[in-house]
């Protein structure tokens, strides 16, 4: 550790952790001081990790190396927590940058009689806090992307349920845009359900699919082929007039695939193929 770094460490160590935490908290905007206990706990953990890293000879320019291991963990925990709460990256960055106030105050007292040393120390500490803020925001973005990805997967699973309509008859109501990833999920879920239930007929209802183009039709054909390879039959329902015209104009060949206008018609066809007969009881 060089002389300047040691002087900065001594200057910061002379201030109590609680004093630095209170100064940090007071530097935050009023709108961010609502949950004071939580923010103080986060600030205290980061201050402790910062002092520990400086004492271990951590670089004042980059948060790399074993000396900053605990500080990186503290910043990652802060970012994940705030991303999960729905806070913005901007507010998280503001929180990190507010650390400058207690650090600058400690340096000002330590270098009160050395203006040149104070300027150099302030520059070093500014670079360190900027690195802290940058690392926090980067980790925050990664955490937010992970949350969004997980939510998308959960929504896909919820939007493609496999429903048992009758003994040996399954149905998958499709809602929204049908893309490659969603088709793969539908195919895997439906094939697994066919194996588990021993169903012989699967109905794919596309009433909730806004448009059918060549790509969507290819996805449907792949799903039908996979179902047939499992020894089951497939019926596509929800063929509205607009979709029927689109399929004809695109020259998509659905020959050999049973199609129906509504899910009710598809269920009736499935029951008929299964040997069931539905009749209305006389009044």
C-alpha positions in Angstrom: 0.0 0.0 0.0 1.5 3.4 -1.0 1.7 6.4 1.3 -1.4 8.2 -0.1 -3.6 5.0 0.3 -2.4 4.5 3.9 -3.2 8.2 4.7 -6.7 7.8 3.2 -7.2 4.6 5.2 -6.1 6.3 8.4 -8.4 9.3 7.7 -11.4 7.2 7.1 -10.7 4.8 10.0 -10.7 7.8 12.3 -14.4 8.3 11.8 -16.9 6.0 13.4 -19.0 3.7 11.3 -22.2 5.1 12.7 -21.2 8.6 12.0 -20.4 7.7 8.4 -23.7 5.9 8.0 -25.7 8.9 9.4 -23.9 11.3 7.1 -24.5 9.0 4.1 -28.2 8.7 5.0 -28.5 12.5 5.4 -27.1 13.0 1.9 -29.9 11.0 0.3 -32.9 12.8 -1.2 -35.9 13.1 1.1 -37.9 10.7 -1.0 -35.3 8.0 -0.4 -35.2 8.3 3.3 -38.6 6.6 4.0 -37.3 3.2 4.8 -34.5 4.4 7.0 -33.8 1.2 8.9 -33.3 -0.8 5.7 -31.1 1.8 4.0 -29.0 2.3 7.1 -28.4 -1.4 7.4 -27.3 -1.5 3.7 -25.1 1.5 4.2 -23.5 0.1 7.4 -22.6 -3.2 5.6 -21.1 -1.4 2.7 -19.1 1.0 5.0 -17.7 -2.0 6.9 -16.8 -3.8 3.6 -15.2 -0.6 2.3 -13.0 -0.1 5.3 -12.1 -3.7 5.3 -11.1 -3.6 1.6 -9.0 -0.4 2.1 -7.3 -2.0 5.1 -6.4 -5.0 3.0 -4.8 -2.9 0.3 -7.6 -2.7 -2.2 -7.1 -0.6 -5.3 -8.7 2.9 -5.2 -9.5 2.7 -8.9 -11.0 -0.8 -9.5 -13.1 -3.1 -7.4 -10.9 -6.1 -8.4 -9.0 -8.6 -6.3 -9.6 -10.4 -3.1 -9.4 -7.3 -1.0 -12.8 -6.1 -2.4 -14.5 -9.5 -2.3 -16.8 -8.6 0.6 -17.6 -5.1 -0.8 -18.6 -6.7 -4.2 -20.9 -9.2 -2.3 -22.5 -6.3 -0.4 -23.1 -4.3 -3.5 -24.6 -7.4 -5.3 -26.9 -8.0 -2.3 -27.9 -4.3 -2.5 -28.6 -4.5 -6.2 -30.6 -7.7 -6.1 -32.7 -6.5 -3.1 -33.6 -3.2 -4.8 -34.2 -4.8 -8.2 -36.6 -7.2 -6.5 -38.4 -4.3 -4.8 -39.0 -2.7 -8.2 -36.7 0.3 -7.6 -34.9 2.0 -10.4 -31.3 1.8 -11.4 -31.1 5.6 -11.1 -32.2 5.6 -7.4 -29.7 2.7 -6.7 -26.9 4.8 -8.3 -27.9 7.9 -6.3 -27.8 5.8 -3.1 -24.3 4.6 -3.9 -23.0 8.0 -4.9 -24.2 9.5 -1.6 -21.4 7.6 0.0 -19.1 10.5 -1.1 -20.4 12.8 1.7 -19.1 10.9 4.7 -15.9 10.0 2.9 -15.3 13.6 1.9 -16.0 14.9 5.4 -13.5 12.5 6.9 -10.8 13.5 4.4 -11.5 17.2 4.9 -10.8 16.8 8.6 -7.7 14.7 8.1 -6.2 17.0 5.4 -7.3 20.3 6.9 -3.7 21.6 6.8 -2.7 20.0 3.5 -4.7 21.3 0.6 -2.6 19.5 -2.0 -3.0 16.2 -0.2 -6.7 16.8 0.2 -7.2 17.4 -3.5 -5.3 14.1 -4.4 -7.2 12.2 -1.7 -10.6 13.5 -2.9 -9.7 12.5 -6.5 -8.8 9.0 -5.4 -11.9 8.5 -3.2 -14.1 9.9 -6.0 -12.7 7.3 -8.4 -13.4 4.6 -5.8 -17.0 5.7 -5.2 -17.6 6.0 -8.9 -16.4 2.5 -9.3 -18.8 1.4 -6.5 -21.7 3.1 -8.3 -20.8 1.6 -11.6 -20.5 -1.9 -10.2 -23.8 -1.4 -8.4 -25.7 -0.3 -11.5 -24.2 -3.1 -13.6 -25.2 -5.7 -11.0 -28.6 -4.1 -10.7 -29.2 -4.4 -14.5 -28.2 -8.0 -14.5 -30.5 -8.7 -11.5 -33.4 -6.9 -13.3 -32.8 -8.9 -16.5 -32.8 -12.1 -14.5 -36.1 -11.2 -12.8 -37.6 -10.3 -16.2 -36.4 -13.5 -17.8 -37.8 -15.6 -14.9 -41.1 -13.8 -15.1 -41.3 -14.3 -18.8 -40.8 -18.1 -18.3 -43.5 -18.2 -15.6 -45.9 -16.2 -17.9 -45.2 -18.6 -20.7 -46.0 -21.6 -18.5 -49.2 -19.9 -17.2 -50.2 -19.0 -20.8 -49.9 -22.5 -22.1 -51.9 -24.8 -19.7 -52.8 -28.3 -20.7 -56.4 -29.0 -19.7 -57.9 -32.5 -19.5 -61.4 -32.0 -21.1 -62.5 -35.7 -21.1 -61.1 -39.1 -20.6 -58.3 -39.4 -23.2 -58.8 -35.8 -24.5 -56.4 -33.0 -23.8 -56.6 -29.3 -24.8 -54.1 -26.5 -25.0 -55.7 -23.0 -25.4 -53.2 -20.7 -27.1 -53.4 -17.0 -26.3 -51.1 -14.3 -27.8 -48.3 -14.5 -30.3 -46.9 -18.0 -31.1 -43.1 -17.9 -31.5 -40.4 -20.6 -31.5 -39.7 -20.6 -27.8 -43.3 -20.7 -26.9 -44.0 -23.5 -29.4 -41.2 -25.5 -27.9 -42.7 -25.1 -24.4 -46.1 -26.1 -25.7 -44.7 -29.1 -27.4 -42.8 -30.3 -24.4 -45.7 -29.7 -22.0 -48.3 -31.3 -24.2 -46.1 -34.4 -25.0 -45.4 -34.9 -21.4 -49.1 -34.7 -20.5 -49.9 -37.2 -23.3 -47.4 -39.7 -21.7 -48.7 -39.1 -18.2 -52.4 -39.3 -19.0 -52.3 -41.8 -21.9 -54.5 -39.5 -23.9 -55.2 -40.3 -27.5 -56.5 -36.9 -28.8 -55.0 -33.5 -28.3 -56.9 -30.3 -29.2 -54.9 -27.1 -30.0 -57.2 -24.1 -29.7 -55.9 -21.0 -31.5 -58.9 -18.8 -30.8 -56.7 -16.4 -28.9 -53.9 -16.2 -31.5 -54.3 -12.8 -33.2 -52.7 -13.7 -36.6 -51.5 -16.8 -38.3 -48.6 -16.4 -40.8 -46.2 -18.9 -42.4 -44.0 -19.1 -39.3 -47.0 -19.7 -36.9 -48.3 -22.4 -39.3 -44.9 -24.1 -39.3 -44.9 -24.2 -35.6 -48.4 -25.7 -35.5 -47.4 -28.4 -38.1 -44.3 -29.3 -36.0 -46.4 -29.7 -32.9 -48.9 -31.8 -34.7 -46.1 -34.0 -36.1 -44.7 -34.5 -32.7 -48.1 -35.4 -31.2 -48.6 -38.0 -34.0 -45.2 -39.5 -33.3 -46.4 -40.1 -29.7 -49.3 -42.2 -31.1 -52.0 -39.5 -30.5 -54.2 -37.6 -32.9 -54.5 -33.8 -33.1 -57.3 -31.4 -33.8 -56.8 -27.6 -34.3 -59.8 -25.5 -33.3 -60.4 -21.7 -33.4 -60.1 -21.4 -37.2 -61.9 -18.1 -37.7 -62.9 -16.9 -41.2 -60.0 -14.4 -41.3 -57.5 -17.1 -40.3 -58.9 -19.5 -42.9 -58.5 -16.9 -45.6 -54.9 -16.2 -44.5 -54.0 -19.9 -44.6 -55.4 -20.2 -48.1 -53.6 -17.1 -49.4 -50.3 -18.3 -47.9 -50.7 -21.6 -49.5 -50.3 -23.5 -46.2 -51.1 -27.1 -46.5 -53.1 -28.4 -43.5 -54.4 -31.4 -45.4 -54.7 -34.4 -43.2 -55.2 -32.3 -40.0 -58.6 -32.0 -38.5 -59.7 -28.3 -38.0 -62.8 -26.9 -36.4 -64.1 -23.4 -35.9 -64.6 -23.7 -32.2 -63.4 -25.6 -29.2 -66.9 -27.1 -28.7 -66.9 -28.5 -32.2 -63.4 -29.9 -31.7 -64.5 -31.5 -28.4 -67.5 -33.1 -30.1 -65.3 -34.5 -32.8 -62.8 -35.9 -30.2 -65.6 -37.6 -28.3 -67.0 -39.1 -31.5 -63.6 -40.5 -32.4 -63.3 -41.9 -28.9 -66.6 -43.7 -29.2 -68.7 -41.4 -27.1 -72.1 -40.1 -28.1 -73.4 -36.9 -26.6 -77.2 -36.6 -26.5 -79.6 -34.2 -24.7 -81.9 -35.7 -22.1 -85.5 -35.2 -22.8 -87.3 -32.7 -20.5 
